[in-house]
Structure formats: structure tokens, C-alpha cells
Amino acid sequence: KRLGADPKRAILEVVGGQGPQHLAGEFAHAIAAGEAGMVLLTGSESISTVRHLAGRGETRDWAETVEGQLEDRGFGGEGLLTRDLAQHGARTAISVYALFENARRAQRGLDRAAYRLEMGRLFAPFTEVAAANPHAMSPEARSAEDLAKVTAENRLTSDPYPRRMVARDQANQGAALLLTSVGKARALGVPEVRWVYLLGGADVKERTVMERQDLAHGPASALAVRRALDLAGVSLADIGAFDFYSCFPIAVFNLCDELGLRPDDPRGLTVTGGLPFFGGAGNNYSMHAIASMARWLRSHTGAKGLVGANGGFLSKYSVGVYSTAPGGWRGFDSAPLQREVDAWPAPALAPGHEGEAGVETYTINYAAAEPRGVVLGRTADGARIVAIADDPTIGRQLIDQEPLGGKVTVATGPGGRSTVSDFTPA
């Protein structure tokens, strides 16, 4: 409306942090097919303003009416948060990602303090990038020890996360990308030194959280990265800069584990500073990542950069490989990848299970009046269960002792809600 634009298509994309990269790939194909000459992708968050107003008990009417066609693709939440997790206390991103994080801690064989330090070592270089970024919400370099130390300012949120380890959602941010063809760019007189090419990409969706075989790993996202690299005709070693979506450490650890990248890779794993420090826990963060990558590439002529965009609960992943050097557009079809992911075996589920189960992973929500635990476990025959530990005594046991490798006794109440009635540490 403010631009005076009357586009042939106006699209409202589904939710998910993968959205900006997914749209970049989708409309690169549309331009290559001659279906569009120029496409503007734009997105923003106003979460800081919303929270400020909510804290004062105020609202604003920001509604606008724009004439013409609007393709509203819907919320797009199917297969993300499922009833089995929600009714047992894992309703938010931080609680679900904490389940993944503690599953990884179990496989690493680390205690809480050692794992917090490992997360700190991952994110300390991110803070250095944010400190040099004039657009960052938290431009302050911090040490691994500082990030890992639990204090009043760096309180525990959901085990294992101190506050500074998670996406900074109180942000007002906006970013935009302009996509066009070589021919259109030439016709408009855009200098070639400004051109950045999308060389390859991929999109993939994971199954629901409870249906994943190994909660410590998200192999679908790594599959998308490998596919994008193959289509671009490059290897991981050819990439000069990365930006991996970093809402929580596990989103970055997962790619490092699956791809064989070191968390302290000298190339760095972000060009913005990442979600906890640059900010942006809504849906548009990766638009900033692509824009920042374009700037980096323009100052490193011929280099290649990779953006990995994550949505949901490691649920949707979109990847783009970029360069100022053309590579020959081949397009990409992610349908074969999706068929591969859909064919992976899923664990049996045991809703309504009563009796003993081994603790597979867990989290503790410190935001409630009393700490509340969520436990995912395995029955004697390997079926997965989820239960809530809302008894303060059980919650305190989970805090004071090591839940991983322990056993819980589960009882089923009204509505099929499973509760932990007893806990035995390993």
C-alpha cells in the first residue's frame, strides 16, 4: 500500500522460520520459468512492541485493507505441535527443543554443567558476530563461561537452557529481498557487482516429534543441506560462510553432528549473530540471514555462502547456496528427498501406558509457580511414552538428581493424560 504496488500476485506465506528461504527458492523457479519478472519478498516482526503494549494492558488496531488478490496459504501448523505433547506440558518451542537438547546430552554422556558449557562454546562466537553487527539486538561479546553460568539475569528457563542460550524474541525487525532474472537486471541497469545468484536449494519436512526415531538428531535437515550442495555443484569445503538457524543450540549442533562440521569452524556458523543475539524468533529471521549473506558475498567476490532456515520443531528445513559467481541454474525438486524422509521407520507409541518406563529425555519448565517436568520415555518393549511430572516433589527430584537413564512410573488419568508418580535415578 505504501509503495503504491499493484502486484499480479500477493502471497501470505505459512508460519515457520524456513519461510524466507523457501520463498526465495520457489520464486527463483517462477522467474526461471518466465512466470514472473521481479519478485519482492518482505517480512517483519514487531514482537517488542506487542509485548510492550501487552505489559501495559493496551492493544492497537493495525488492520489494513488492500484491494486485489491475496493468496493466504494458511497457518501451516499441521504436523508441528501434536496433542500428545501439548497435553503433557510441552506446548512451546523452548520446551520441545529442550527435549531434543537433553536427548543429545544423554548421547554425549555429559552432566548438566558440562553440557551448558558446550552450548556456551557453540554460541560464544555468535556473540562476537552480533557485537560487530549494527542491527543486532544484543551487540555484546560474551565468553562461553558467561553464557553458561546461571545467574539472576541468566536464569534457567527450560532445562537445560539459561536465558541467553535461546532465541531473543523481543525484537522489532524487517528485511526484504528483490529477486529477478539476469535479463531483467541488465535491462534495469543493476550493476553486475551487485548480483548474487541462488545456485542450489532444497526443502524438506520432518515427521512429528513423537514419530522420530532419535530425538537427539534431525537428519532431514542435513539431507536438505547435502542436496542443495549437490545441486550447486559444490562441497561443504567450498562454502566460505554459513548461517544456520540458531533458535536453540540443538538446531546448530544438529547440523554440525550430521555434516561433520566443528562448532568452532573458523568460517563461522552465522553472518548475523544468530537468533539469541541478533534477535528474531518470529518467522522472518532467515530473510535477515540471506540479506546479510548477500552483503558478505559482495565483499568476497566469487565465494559461496550457505543459509539453512529452520521452522517448527526441527520440522521444516529450507536451504540455499549463494554466490556472486553464476553457476548455471538447474532448478531443484525436493520431492525425492521428502519421499526418503517419509519412508524412515517410526517408533511405536504407547499412549495410556501405565507402569515403568526408562527416561529417554526430559525437560523442566521453570516458568510455572512450581517447576514442572515433561518426560519422554521408552517402555520395556521400546514403545515411546510422554508424561507430565506436575507433582512438586517429583519435579524437585528431577532437578536434584540426574533424570537421564533413570526410570519413571506412569499412571493415566482423565482424558488419557499420563502423569509421573515416581522417579528412580540411574
Secondary structure, 3 states (H helix, E strand, C coil): CCCCCCCCCCEECCCCCCHHHHHHHHHHHHHHCCCCCEEEEEEEEEHHHHHHHHHCCCCCCCCCCCCCCCEECCCCCCCCCCHHHHCCCCCCHHHHHHHHHHHHHHHHCCCHHHHHHHHHHHHHHHHHHHHCCCCCCCCCCCCHHHHHCCCCCCCECECCCEHHHCCCCCCEEEEEEEEECHHHHHHHCCCHHHCCEEEEEEEEECCCHHHCCCCCCCHHHHHHHHHHHHHHCCCHHHCCEEEECCCCHHHHHHHHHHHCCCCCCCCCCCCCCCCCCCCCCCCCHHHHHHHHHHHHHHCCCCCEEEEEEEECCCCEEEEEEEECCCCCCCCCCCHHHHHHHHCCCCCCECCCCCEEEEEEEEEEECCCCCCEEEEEEECCCCCEEEEEECCHHHHHHHHHCCCCCCEEEEEECHHHCEEEEEEECC
